[in-house]
Amino acid sequence: MRALLAVEGLTKRFGGIVALNRCSIEVAEGSITALIGPNGSGKTTLFNLVTGYLPPDSGSIFLDGKSLRRADPAKVARLGVLRTFQQARIFPQLTVQENLAAAVHQPWWGTMYARVRPAERVRALELLDEFGLGRHAELPAIELSYGQQKLLEFATTLMSSPRIVLLDEPAAGINPLLVERITGHIRDLNREGMTFLVVEHDMGFVMNLSDHVVVLDHGAKIAEGVPDVIQTDPAVLEAYLGG
């Protein structure tokens, strides 16, 4: 399969700390690729570089072979690269339905746009029903549970029909039932052709869901392959267990 997303030689420093060190990875179109590694290995930094929240010190990022050089988050989103965050980012005072409408007009940091147009209302309600949130459509988003807020954030990424979704810790802090629901949504969307890059510490979640796993340690790629191979790779075991 061809690479939909490719990063080549990405380096990012924060003062004397090297968060990414000439890191290169590819995400095949139509895949569910997992990005794993110990705390501080550079996973979230890589997400922030790919989605335009941070500029790389060096290296290149390509979407479908086209450079994302100097792209800001809004431009990256318009090109079809959407993401979630470790802590769900929603508009707490808008209704659940209005949160999805806002996602069409600008990313989360923009001016809130609460009016829901007819076509957006239909799409929003379809997604909310699919995610089990339909009966909460008119509630302020702040009234949702933490797990439901993560579902809502995931649903907002789909309003713009993305080409690839970057999920940052989608299973963290939520109950097993919601983890199963998120897993089902990812698999269903992937069967329809959507590409995913997933950061997650829950290894059971990662190994059961992913086609391909990339492992980072100290900002560099140390291994990649299918889940069964990664689980027994000596370099991976050393990174997680060797201190």
N, C-alpha and C positions, 0 to 999 in steps of 0.2 A: 504494500500500500504506500502511496505517496505521502509525504509529510504535509500536513495542513499548517502546522505551526513548527517553526524551527528557531532555536536560539544557538548562536555560534560565538564561542569565546567570550561570554558575558562576564564582566568583572565589575564589582561594586564594592567600594570601601566606605566605611563610616569612621573617619579619623584613622586610627591605627588598626582598626578591625577590618579584615577582608571578609565580607559577607558572601561574596561569590568570587570564585577564582578561575577565570577562563573556562566557564561552564558551557557545555554544549549538549543540547538534548533535542529530540524530534518527537512530535506527536502525530502519529499517522491519522489520516482522515478516516473517520468512522470508528475510531478506537475509543476505549476507555483506558487511559493511561494514568497510572498512579505515580505520584512524586512523594517519596518517603525519605526519612532520615532522622537522626537524633535532633533534639532541640538545638537551635542555633546553626543548623546545617545549611541554611540559605533558602529554604523552600518558599517562605512568604516573601522574601526579598525578590526571588525570581518572579513570583506572581505580580509584585508591584512594578517590576521593570517591564514585563510583558504588557501589562494593562496601562502603562503610561503614568503611573503614580510617582515613579522615580525614574530619572535618567540613568542609563548605564555609564560607567566611567570608560568602558571600552566594550567592543563586541557588537553583534548585530542580532536583530530580531526580524523574522520573516513570517508573513501570513500568506500562505498559498504562493510562495515565491516572491512576494513583494515586500520591500523593506518597510518596517514601521519606525524608521528613524525619526526622532523628534515628535512622535505622535503623542498627543495628550489623551487623558482618559475618555473624553467625549468622542474624539476621532476614532480611537480604538473600538469603542462601543459601537459606533456607526458602521464600522467595518465588519462587525459581527463577532467581536470577542467580548463576552460578558463574564462577570465574576460574582462570587459571594465572598463574605468575609468571615473570619473566625467568630466574631461577635456580629450577629445579624444587624444589618443597617437598614432601617425602615423609617418612614415618616410616622412617628407614633401618634400624632394628633389627626392624621388623615384616616379615613375609613380604609378597611382592607381593600375594597374595590378601587378607591382613589389611589392607593399605593401603586397598583398595577398600571393605572392610567398615567401616573407621574413618570413611570419608567419609560414610557414611549417617548416622552418629550425631552427628557434629559436624565443623566445619571443622578444618583442620590444627592449629590452636593449642590445641585442647581436650585433655582427658585422653584418652590413647590407649585405645581399646576394641578389643582384639585378637580376641575371640571372634567367630567367623563363624557366623551363623545359617543354617539350611538354604536359605531363599529367597535370602539374600544370597550364599551360596556359588554357587548356580546363576547368578545375574546376574553375579557377579564373574568366574566362569569363562567365561561367554559373552563378556564384554567383553575379557578377556585373550586369548581366542582371536582375536577380531576384530582386536585390536591386535598380534597376533603375539607375545604374551607368555605364552601358555598354558603352555608347557613350563617357565616360570620361576615358576609360581604359588607354590611352596613355598620358594623362595629368599628370604633376607633382601634387602630392596629395595636395600640398600647395594651388593650384588654386581652390580647392573645397570650397564650402561654409562651415560654421561651422556645419550645420546640415548634409551636405553630408559627412563631415569627420567623424561624429558620425556613420553614416550608414556604411562607409568604415571600421571603427574599429569593428563594429558589424560583418560585413562580414568576416573580417580576423579571428575572433574566430571560424568560421565554416570551415575553410580550413582543419583543423585537425580532423574533425568529433568528436567534444567533447561529453562527456557524460552529462555534466552539464555546463551551462553558467551563470556566475555571472554578472549581468548588474548593473552598478553603475550610477544612475541618467540618464537613457537612454532618457528621454523626456525633460531634462533640457535645456532651452535656444534655443529650436528649434520651428519652426512654426507648427501650428496644422496639416497641411497636412503631414509633415514628422512624426509627432507623430502618426498619423493614419497608416502610412506606417510601422513604427517600430512595432506598435501593431499588425498589420496583419502578419508581419514576425514571431513574437513571437508565435502567435496563430498557424500559419501554421506549424512551426517547432515543437511545442508542440504536435500537432496532429500526427506528425510523430514519436513521442516518446521522444523528447528532454526535459530535465529537466532544469528549470530556477529558480534562486534565484535573486530577483530584489529589489534593493534599489531605492526608488523614493519618492519625496516630493509631487508630484501631486496626490492627493488622488482620483480624478476622474479616472485617469489612473490606479492606483493601484486597486481600488475597481471593476472596470469593467473588469480587466484582470486576477486577481489572483484567484486561488482555495483556498488558505490558506494564512493567514496573521499572522506574528509574530511581536510583538511590543516591542521595547526596550526603556528603560528610565534609565538614569544614569548607563549605562553599564549592566543592568539586564533585563531579560525578565519579562514583567508585564502582558502580555496577548497574547493569540493566538486563532485563530479560523477562521471561514469563514467570508468573508467581511461584510455581513449583521450584524453579531453579534459584530464584532470589532467596527463598526461605532457607536454603542450605548453603548459600554462598559464603565462604569463609570471611571475605572482606566485609560483608554486611553484618555477619554475626559479631565480628570484632568491633565494628562501628557502634553497634547497639550495646554490646556487653563488655567490651574491652576497656571502656573508660577513656 
